Amino acid sequence: MNDNILKQAADAYPGLILPPYDGLIELVGYESVCAFADAFGGCNLYVPLKRYIFKDCLMQAAVNEFNGVNYTQLARKYGFCEKHVRRVVRRRGAAQTG
């Protein structure tokens, strides 16, 4: 498919673009949606909450800020329960020393 023809048709008839892709185009732009479709077109794709996408990053940040006693503060800051913070700090701390 010629990209110029596709763009002209999309510009001429924006009300016919399938949802939720019409909203996605408004959010990130036509070119980004096309790049996404080129990379993942034909796949069934679930888009999780951004918190889930970055959960390991959040937990590593909590581990790095751990001072030996601040479980409650880290749990509040990063949105995890205190028990989970304790478990992850213990596991990652053991992995770093062993």
N, C-alpha and C positions, 0 to 999 in steps of 0.2 A: 504494500500500500504506500503510495506517495504521501509523505508527511505533509506536504503543502496542501494537497487536496483534503486530507483529513482535518487540518487546522481550519481551512476555509469552511468546511461543512460544520465543524463544531462552533465556529464563530457565527455562522448564519443561523443555526438552529440550536442554541444553547438549552432550550427547554426540552430537547429530546435526548440529552445526555442522561444515561442511566444513573439513578441514585444508587449508592451514595457517592458515586464518582463526581457528580455535579458539585456536590458540597466540598469534596476533596479538591477539585479544581479551584474553587473559590478560596480554599484555605491555603494551598501550597502552590497553585499555578498549573497551567496547562502543561508546560514542559516537564515539570516534576512528575505529574501523573503519567505522562507518556513514558518517561524513563522508568518509572515504577512498573508500568504495564509491560515494557520491553523486558525488564528483568524477571518479573514474576507472573507474567500473563499466562493464563491456563492453569495456574495452581490454585487450590483451595487454601486460602490464607486467613488465619484468625489473627486479629490484632488485639493483643492483650492491653490491659491498662499500663500506662507508662511506669507506674510504681513497680509492676512485675518485671518489666523489661530491665529496669535498673536496680532490682533488689540486691543482687550480689555486690554492686558498687556501693550501695547504701550500707550493707553489712560490713564490707571491708573498711569503709570510712569509720563505722562504729568501732570496729576492732582497733583501728589505728588511734582512735581517741580514748580508748579504754585506759583508765589510770589505776585499775585495781579495785575500785569500789563504786564507780559511777554507772552502774547498770541501769538504774531508774532514769537518770538523766538521758542516757543514750537511747533507751527505749522510747521515751517521750519525743526526743529530737527526731529520731528516724522512723517513728511510727510502728515499731514492733512491740510485742509484749516483752516484758522483762525476762521471762523464762527463755524466750527465743534468743535474746541477746546473750544471756548467760551460756546457753548451749553453743552458740556460734563462737563466742570468745574462747570458751574452753577448747573447742575442736580446732579452731585456727591457731590458737596459742600452742596446742600440743603439736600441730603439724609444723609450726615454725621452729620448735625446740627439738623435734625428733626427726 
